[in-house]
Amino acid sequence: MRKIKLIWALPALVALVLLCLPKPSAAAADKHYVIASDATYAPYDFQDKHGDYVGIDQDLLAAIAKKEGFTYTMKPMTFNAATQSVSSGQADGVIAGMTITDERKQVFDFADPYYQTGIAWATASGSRIHSLEQLKGKTVALKTGTSGAEYAESIRNQYGFNIKYFSDSDTVYRDVINGNSVATFGDMPVIQYAIKNGLKLSIVNQKDPFEAGDNGFAVKKGANPALIAAFNRGLAAIKADGTYDKIIAKYLNAKQSTFVGDKSNNTSVWGILKSNRQAFLDGLLQTLYLTVVGIVLASLFGLVLGVLGVMRHPFFRGLSTTIIYFFRGMPMLVLAFFIYIGLPSVLDVKIPAFVAGVLTLVLNEGAYTGAFVRGGFAAVDSGQMEAARSLGLSHGQALRRVIIPQGLKLMVPSFINQFIITLKDTSLLSAIGILELTQTGTLIVTRNSQGFRVWAIIAVIYLVVITLLTLLSNWVEKRTRA
């Protein structure tokens, strides 16, 4: 009975933790903010070799914050996740080369525009496509949430082309260069910057950009008016003293290597490893930390589900089956967004990205663990239960002293295998801004455009770690069978 009470206490404990997450006080929010950004959108936002976030957006915000005397924490993530973080209250503002539109004004309050841009469309160098009419029946690659994507969507039916979406610019450009799609649309400065740094693209409408628009800093509609006012005052001040013009010229008149080191020294695998060794190490450590914390808590959660699944009372078996079915059937990325972006808008609290990531792993991996734990207990010969009961043990005592110990011994390899799966699944958490190994690779590719070599390095790191875990699994399996 005591164990049943503890099982029922678990959901209550999780809810209590979420509800007790501290809300920022009004005084703190007046001076320190959480700002979301897309850190893969050079020259607006990207990361240098030291791990610092730089670009037009980043330098402007830093200069404005210095003028106005407020501080902030930068949260890099995908563009869509950044905007949703603000609309759900997870972040106070977003600066990510975002174009001000009437539709976005329904959700956000914008500060004064800080830059005017236009939309370019580009093809691979040497392409024979020189007009929009030639796109008919072909595929165009777009980055989700950008003004270029919105413009391409608006003319899609008129010119009869197909669309595929990606979450970062480098993948979009590589898709065009590799011939998987024939063109892309995006902000003129962004594509110009990519070409300037060696990508083999050609802008078709160089002298005639489409639909010039304004970029703006945004907060959730009706929230943080003080931050908007501070941004506007700071922007006016840096325009007046010449800082604004220097920042714009700094990024639009120089190559990316100016900010991230001599690119020529980073094209080899060894050069990339040497110049980014700390970033790779930090990403790996974050991945391992997430994996260890996630698998320990998921194993405990899975054990509870497994025990519930073999109890005599049909209610507990049904509860176990329902929880396993629900969380095992939900895509992990959807679950991560629901916890990180959906729950805060309902509970009116901020859930740190790491906490949201761990909860995602626990619920998803715990459901899979619960399934094989339940199966492991069921695999123990039924005669064991009968023998235990004949010796005078109750059903609960027989479970604890006979069935569970034997079942756990059978499940040791499955636990190690789940550890490996959890390690790989952490890569999905980059979507909510957790800087693990995959997100680290994305940031490095954004600054050096060496996609093949960087992803090869990331793949080798994962393979080495997984190989070590597999060897551990084989050793543990032999020991348990001995």
HUZIRA-V631842 format. One record per pair of residues at least 12 apart in sequence whose ideal C-beta (glycine too) atoms are under 10 Angstrom apart, sorted by the first residue. I is the first residue (numbers start at 1). J is the second residue. If there is no record, write none. Layout:
# HUZIRA-V631842
i->(I,I)
j->(J,J)
This chain:
# HUZIRA-V631842
i->(1,3,3,3,3,3,3,4,4,4,4,4,6,7,7,7,7,7,7,7,7,8,10,10,10,11,14,14,14,14,15,17,17,17,18,18,18,18,18,18,18,18,19,19,19,20,21,21,21,21,21,21,21,22,22,23,23,23,23,24,24,26,29,29,29,29,29,29,30,30,30,30,30,31,31,31,31,31,31,31,32,32,32,32,32,32,33,33,33,33,33,33,33,33,33,33,33,33,33,33,33,34,34,34,34,34,34,34,34,34,34,34,34,34,35,35,35,35,35,35,35,35,35,35,35,35,35,35,35,35,35,35,35,35,35,36,36,36,36,36,36,36,36,36,36,36,36,36,36,36,36,36,36,36,36,36,36,37,37,37,37,37,37,37,37,37,37,37,37,37,37,37,37,37,37,37,38,38,38,38,38,38,38,38,38,38,38,38,38,38,38,38,38,38,38,38,38,38,39,39,39,39,39,39,39,39,39,39,39,39,39,39,39,39,39,39,39,39,39,40,40,40,40,40,40,40,40,40,40,40,40,40,40,40,40,40,41,41,41,41,41,41,41,41,41,41,41,41,41,41,41,41,42,42,42,42,42,42,42,42,42,42,42,42,42,42,42,42,42,42,42,43,43,43,43,43,43,43,43,43,43,43,43,43,43,43,43,43,43,43,44,44,44,44,44,44,44,44,44,44,44,44,44,44,44,44,45,45,45,45,45,45,45,45,45,45,45,46,46,46,46,46,46,46,46,46,46,46,47,47,47,47,47,47,47,47,47,47,47,48,48,48,48,48,48,48,49,49,49,49,49,49,49,49,49,49,49,49,50,50,50,50,50,51,51,51,51,51,51,51,52,52,53,53,53,54,54,54,54,54,54,55,55,55,55,55,55,55,55,55,56,56,56,56,56,56,56,56,56,56,56,56,56,57,57,57,57,57,57,57,57,57,57,57,57,58,58,58,58,58,59,59,59,59,59,59,59,59,60,60,60,60,60,60,60,60,60,60,60,60,60,61,61,61,61,61,61,61,61,62,62,63,63,63,63,63,63,63,63,63,64,64,64,64,64,64,64,64,64,64,64,64,64,64,64,65,65,65,66,66,66,66,67,67,67,67,67,67,67,67,67,67,68,68,68,68,68,68,68,68,68,68,69,69,70,70,70,70,70,72,72,72,72,72,73,73,74,74,74,75,75,75,75,75,75,75,75,76,76,76,76,76,76,76,77,77,77,77,77,77,77,77,77,77,77,77,77,77,78,78,78,78,78,78,78,78,78,78,78,78,79,79,79,79,79,79,79,79,79,79,79,79,80,80,80,80,80,80,80,81,81,81,81,81,81,81,81,81,81,81,82,82,82,82,82,82,82,83,83,83,83,83,83,83,83,84,84,84,84,84,84,84,84,85,85,85,85,85,85,85,85,86,86,86,86,86,86,86,86,86,87,87,87,87,87,87,87,87,87,88,88,88,88,88,88,88,88,88,88,88,89,89,89,89,89,89,89,89,89,89,90,90,90,90,90,90,90,90,90,90,90,90,90,90,91,91,91,91,92,92,92,92,92,92,93,93,93,93,93,93,93,93,93,93,93,93,94,94,94,94,94,94,95,95,95,95,95,95,95,96,96,96,96,96,97,97,97,97,97,97,97,97,97,97,97,98,98,98,98,98,98,98,98,98,98,99,99,99,99,99,99,99,99,99,99,99,99,99,99,99,99,99,100,100,100,100,100,100,100,100,100,101,101,101,101,101,103,104,104,104,104,105,105,105,106,107,107,107,108,108,108,108,108,108,108,108,109,109,109,109,109,109,109,109,109,109,109,109,110,110,110,110,110,110,110,110,110,111,111,111,111,111,111,111,111,111,111,111,111,111,112,112,112,112,112,112,112,112,112,112,113,113,113,113,113,113,114,114,114,114,114,114,114,114,114,114,114,114,115,115,115,115,115,115,115,115,115,116,116,116,116,117,117,117,117,117,117,117,117,117,117,117,117,117,118,118,118,118,118,118,118,118,118,118,118,118,119,119,119,119,119,119,119,119,119,119,119,119,119,119,119,119,119,119,120,120,120,120,120,120,120,120,120,120,120,120,120,120,120,120,120,120,120,120,121,121,121,121,121,121,121,121,121,121,121,121,121,121,121,121,121,122,122,122,122,122,122,122,122,122,122,122,122,122,122,122,122,122,122,122,122,123,123,123,123,123,123,123,123,123,123,123,123,124,124,124,124,124,124,124,124,124,124,124,124,124,124,125,125,125,125,125,125,125,126,126,127,127,127,127,127,127,127,127,128,129,129,129,129,130,130,131,131,131,132,132,132,132,132,132,132,132,132,133,133,133,134,134,134,134,134,135,135,135,135,135,135,135,135,135,136,136,136,136,136,137,137,137,137,137,138,138,138,138,138,138,138,139,139,139,139,139,139,139,139,139,139,140,140,140,140,140,140,140,140,140,140,140,140,140,140,140,140,140,141,141,141,141,141,141,141,141,141,141,141,141,141,141,141,141,141,142,142,142,142,142,142,142,142,142,142,142,143,143,143,143,143,143,143,143,143,143,143,143,143,143,144,144,144,144,144,145,145,146,146,146,146,146,146,146,147,147,147,147,147,147,147,148,148,148,148,148,148,148,148,148,148,148,149,149,149,149,149,149,149,150,150,150,151,151,151,151,151,152,152,152,152,152,153,154,154,155,155,161,161,161,162,162,163,163,164,164,166,166,167,167,167,168,168,168,168,169,169,169,169,169,169,169,169,169,169,170,170,170,170,170,170,170,170,170,170,170,171,171,171,172,172,172,172,172,173,173,173,173,173,173,173,173,173,173,174,174,174,174,174,176,176,176,177,177,177,177,183,183,183,184,185,185,186,187,187,187,188,188,188,188,188,188,189,189,189,189,189,191,191,192,192,193,193,193,193,193,194,194,194,196,196,196,196,196,196,197,197,197,197,197,197,197,197,198,198,198,198,198,198,198,198,199,216,217,217,217,218,219,220,256,256,256,256,257,257,259,260,260,260,260,260,260,261,261,261,261,262,263,263,263,263,263,266,266,266,266,266,266,266,267,267,267,267,268,268,269,269,269,269,269,269,269,270,271,271,271,272,272,272,272,272,272,272,272,273,273,273,275,275,276,276,276,276,276,276,276,276,279,279,279,279,279,279,280,280,280,280,280,280,280,280,281,281,281,282,282,282,282,283,283,283,283,283,283,283,283,283,283,283,283,284,284,284,284,284,284,284,284,285,285,286,286,286,286,286,286,286,286,286,286,287,287,287,287,287,287,287,287,287,287,287,287,287,287,287,287,288,288,288,288,288,289,289,289,289,290,290,290,290,290,290,290,290,290,290,290,290,290,291,291,291,291,291,291,291,291,291,291,291,291,291,292,292,292,293,293,293,293,293,293,294,294,294,294,294,294,294,294,294,294,294,294,294,294,294,295,295,295,295,295,295,295,295,295,295,295,295,295,296,296,297,297,297,297,297,297,297,298,298,298,298,298,298,298,298,298,298,298,298,298,298,298,299,299,299,299,299,299,299,299,299,299,299,300,300,300,301,301,301,301,301,301,301,301,301,301,302,302,302,302,302,302,302,302,302,302,302,302,302,302,302,302,303,303,303,303,303,303,303,303,303,304,304,304,304,304,304,305,305,305,305,305,305,305,305,305,305,305,305,305,305,306,306,306,306,306,306,306,306,306,306,306,306,306,306,306,306,307,307,307,307,307,307,307,307,307,307,307,308,308,308,308,308,308,308,309,309,309,309,309,309,309,309,309,309,310,310,310,310,310,310,310,310,310,310,310,310,310,311,311,311,312,312,312,317,320,320,320,320,320,321,321,321,323,323,323,323,324,324,324,324,324,324,324,324,325,325,326,326,327,327,327,327,327,327,327,327,327,328,328,328,328,328,328,328,328,328,329,330,330,330,330,331,331,332,332,332,332,332,332,332,332,332,332,333,333,333,333,333,333,333,334,335,335,335,335,335,335,335,336,336,336,336,336,336,336,336,336,336,336,336,336,336,336,337,337,337,337,338,338,338,339,339,339,339,339,339,339,339,339,339,340,340,340,340,340,340,340,340,340,340,340,340,341,341,343,343,344,351,352,352,353,353,353,353,353,354,354,354,354,354,356,356,356,356,357,357,357,357,357,357,357,357,357,358,358,360,360,360,360,360,360,361,361,361,361,361,362,364,364,364,364,365,365,365,365,365,366,368,368,368,368,368,368,369,369,369,369,369,369,371,372,372,372,372,372,372,372,373,373,373,373,373,373,374,375,375,375,375,376,376,376,376,376,376,376,376,376,376,376,377,377,377,377,377,377,377,377,378,378,379,379,379,379,379,380,380,380,380,380,380,380,380,380,380,381,381,382,384,384,384,384,384,385,385,385,385,386,387,388,388,388,389,408,409,409,410,411,412,412,412,412,412,412,413,413,413,413,413,413,414,415,415,416,416,416,416,416,416,416,416,417,417,417,419,419,419,419,420,420,420,420,420,420,420,420,421,423,423,423,423,423,424,424,424,424,426,426,427,427,427,427,430,430,437,437,437,437,437,438,438,438,440,440,440,441,441,441,441,441,441,441,442,442,442,444,444,445)
j->(396,304,307,311,396,399,400,308,311,313,316,396,304,304,305,307,308,311,316,319,320,319,300,301,304,323,301,359,362,363,347,351,355,359,339,343,344,347,349,351,355,359,347,348,349,349,344,347,349,350,351,352,355,349,350,89,348,349,350,92,350,226,70,92,223,224,226,227,70,224,226,227,230,68,69,70,71,72,226,230,65,70,71,72,73,92,61,65,70,71,72,73,74,91,92,93,219,224,226,227,230,72,73,74,75,85,86,89,90,91,92,93,94,350,57,58,61,65,72,73,74,75,76,82,85,86,91,92,93,94,95,96,217,219,227,73,74,75,76,77,78,79,81,82,83,84,85,86,90,91,92,93,94,95,96,218,433,53,55,57,58,61,74,75,76,77,79,82,91,93,94,95,96,97,98,433,55,57,76,77,78,79,80,81,82,83,94,95,96,97,98,143,145,146,167,168,169,446,53,54,55,57,58,74,75,76,77,78,79,82,96,168,433,435,439,442,443,446,447,76,77,78,79,96,143,167,168,169,170,171,439,442,443,445,446,447,55,56,57,79,96,97,98,143,146,168,169,186,187,190,193,446,54,55,56,97,169,170,189,190,193,194,196,197,251,256,259,260,446,447,449,55,56,57,97,187,189,190,192,193,194,196,197,248,250,251,252,254,256,259,56,57,58,60,95,96,97,98,115,117,187,189,190,193,215,251,57,58,61,74,76,79,82,95,96,97,446,58,76,169,193,251,256,259,260,443,446,447,76,259,260,279,435,440,442,443,444,446,447,256,258,259,260,261,443,447,259,260,261,262,266,275,276,278,279,444,447,448,259,260,261,278,279,276,278,279,282,435,440,443,74,259,74,76,443,250,251,256,259,260,447,95,96,97,193,247,250,251,256,259,95,97,114,115,189,193,215,244,247,248,250,251,252,74,94,95,96,97,98,114,115,215,217,247,251,74,76,95,247,251,238,243,244,246,247,248,250,251,95,114,115,215,217,231,234,235,238,243,244,247,248,74,93,95,114,217,231,234,235,74,247,234,235,237,238,241,243,244,246,247,95,111,114,217,230,231,232,233,234,235,236,237,238,243,244,230,231,234,234,237,238,243,230,231,233,234,235,236,237,238,241,243,226,227,229,230,231,232,233,234,235,237,230,234,226,227,230,231,234,91,92,93,95,227,91,92,91,95,433,90,91,92,94,353,432,433,435,96,430,433,435,439,442,443,90,91,94,96,167,340,353,430,431,432,433,434,435,439,96,143,144,145,167,168,430,431,432,433,439,442,94,96,97,98,143,144,145,146,149,167,168,169,143,144,145,167,337,341,431,145,167,336,337,340,341,353,430,431,432,433,94,95,96,98,145,218,433,96,98,104,107,108,145,218,341,107,145,337,340,341,342,345,432,220,340,341,344,350,353,432,433,107,108,218,219,220,221,223,224,341,107,108,218,219,220,221,223,341,345,220,337,340,341,342,343,344,345,346,350,351,220,223,341,344,345,347,348,349,350,351,220,340,341,343,344,345,349,350,351,352,353,356,432,433,219,220,350,433,219,220,223,224,227,350,108,109,111,217,218,219,220,223,224,227,228,231,108,216,217,218,219,220,111,114,215,216,217,218,231,145,146,215,217,218,114,115,117,146,147,186,187,189,190,215,216,110,145,146,147,213,214,215,216,217,218,113,115,116,117,119,146,147,148,150,151,187,211,212,213,214,215,216,112,113,147,213,214,215,216,217,218,147,150,213,214,216,150,150,216,218,221,216,218,221,221,218,220,221,216,217,218,219,220,221,222,223,216,217,218,219,220,221,222,223,224,225,227,228,214,215,216,217,218,219,221,228,231,216,217,218,219,227,228,229,230,231,232,233,234,235,214,216,217,228,231,232,233,235,236,239,213,214,215,216,217,235,214,215,216,217,231,232,235,238,239,244,247,248,187,189,213,214,215,216,244,247,248,212,213,214,215,147,148,186,187,188,189,190,209,211,212,213,214,215,147,151,187,188,189,205,208,209,210,211,212,213,146,147,148,149,150,151,152,185,186,187,188,191,205,209,210,211,212,213,148,151,184,185,186,187,188,189,190,191,192,195,201,203,204,205,206,208,209,210,135,140,148,151,152,155,183,184,185,186,188,191,203,204,205,209,210,148,172,173,176,183,184,185,186,188,191,192,194,195,199,201,202,203,204,205,206,135,140,176,177,181,182,183,184,201,202,203,204,173,175,176,177,178,179,181,182,183,184,199,200,201,202,176,177,195,199,200,201,202,200,202,176,177,179,182,183,201,202,204,182,182,183,202,204,202,204,159,204,205,155,158,159,160,161,183,204,205,210,158,159,160,159,161,182,183,204,152,155,156,159,160,161,162,182,183,158,159,160,161,162,159,160,161,162,182,159,160,161,162,181,182,183,161,162,163,164,175,176,180,181,182,183,152,153,155,156,159,161,162,163,164,172,175,176,181,182,183,184,185,163,164,165,166,171,172,173,174,175,176,180,181,182,183,184,185,186,163,164,165,166,172,175,181,183,184,185,186,165,166,167,168,169,170,171,172,173,184,185,186,187,190,165,166,167,168,172,165,167,169,172,184,185,186,187,190,185,186,187,210,211,213,215,169,172,184,185,186,187,188,190,191,210,211,163,165,166,172,184,185,186,185,211,213,185,186,210,211,213,183,184,185,186,210,185,210,211,185,210,181,182,183,181,182,181,185,180,181,181,184,430,431,442,442,443,445,446,184,186,187,190,191,193,194,199,445,446,194,199,442,445,446,447,448,449,450,451,454,442,445,451,184,185,186,191,194,186,190,191,194,195,199,200,201,449,451,199,445,449,451,452,199,200,201,199,200,201,451,201,202,204,201,205,210,203,209,213,215,203,205,206,209,210,212,209,215,248,251,252,203,206,206,252,251,252,254,255,256,256,446,449,252,253,254,255,256,257,255,256,257,260,263,447,448,449,255,256,257,263,267,448,449,450,449,231,231,232,235,231,231,345,446,447,448,449,447,448,447,275,276,444,446,447,448,275,276,447,448,275,275,447,448,449,450,444,447,448,449,450,453,454,448,449,450,453,450,453,450,452,453,454,456,457,460,453,448,450,453,444,445,448,450,453,454,456,457,453,454,457,444,448,440,441,443,444,447,448,454,457,435,437,440,441,443,444,437,440,441,444,454,457,458,461,437,440,461,435,436,437,440,430,435,436,437,438,439,440,441,443,444,458,461,436,437,440,458,461,462,464,465,436,437,354,357,426,429,434,435,436,437,439,440,423,424,426,427,429,430,434,435,436,437,438,439,440,461,462,465,423,426,436,437,465,354,358,426,436,354,357,358,360,361,422,423,425,426,429,434,436,437,361,365,419,420,421,422,423,424,425,426,436,465,469,419,422,423,354,357,358,361,362,422,357,358,359,360,361,362,364,365,366,419,422,423,425,426,429,361,362,365,366,369,415,416,418,419,420,421,422,423,362,419,358,359,361,362,363,365,366,358,361,362,363,364,365,366,367,368,369,370,415,418,419,422,362,365,366,369,370,373,411,415,418,419,422,362,366,369,323,327,361,362,363,365,366,367,369,370,324,362,365,366,367,368,369,370,371,372,373,374,411,414,415,418,366,369,370,373,374,404,408,411,415,320,323,366,369,370,373,319,320,321,323,324,327,366,367,368,369,370,371,373,374,320,324,369,370,371,372,373,374,375,376,377,378,404,407,408,411,320,370,373,374,377,396,399,400,403,404,407,320,321,323,324,370,373,374,321,323,324,370,371,373,374,375,377,378,373,374,375,376,377,378,380,385,395,399,403,404,407,395,396,399,395,396,399,374,367,370,371,373,374,370,371,374,363,366,367,370,366,367,368,369,370,371,373,374,367,371,363,367,360,362,363,364,365,366,367,368,370,363,364,365,366,367,368,369,370,371,367,360,363,364,367,364,428,360,361,363,364,365,425,426,428,429,431,360,364,425,428,429,431,432,360,356,359,360,361,363,364,428,353,356,357,359,360,361,363,364,425,428,429,430,431,432,434,356,360,431,432,356,360,363,351,353,355,356,357,358,359,360,363,432,352,353,355,356,357,359,360,429,431,432,433,434,356,432,356,359,356,432,433,434,429,432,433,434,435,429,432,433,434,435,429,432,433,434,426,428,429,430,431,432,433,434,436,429,434,425,426,428,429,432,434,422,425,426,428,429,422,421,422,425,428,418,419,421,422,425,418,414,417,418,421,422,425,411,414,415,418,421,422,414,410,411,413,414,415,417,418,404,407,408,411,414,415,407,407,410,411,414,403,404,406,407,408,409,410,411,412,414,415,399,403,404,406,407,408,410,411,403,407,403,406,407,410,411,399,402,403,404,405,406,407,408,409,410,403,406,403,398,402,403,406,407,398,399,402,403,398,402,401,402,403,402,480,480,481,480,480,473,476,477,479,480,481,473,474,476,477,480,481,473,473,476,469,470,472,473,474,475,476,477,469,470,473,466,469,472,473,462,465,466,467,469,470,472,473,466,437,462,465,466,469,438,462,465,466,438,439,439,441,458,462,442,443,457,458,461,462,465,455,458,462,454,458,461,454,455,456,457,458,459,461,454,455,458,457,458,458)
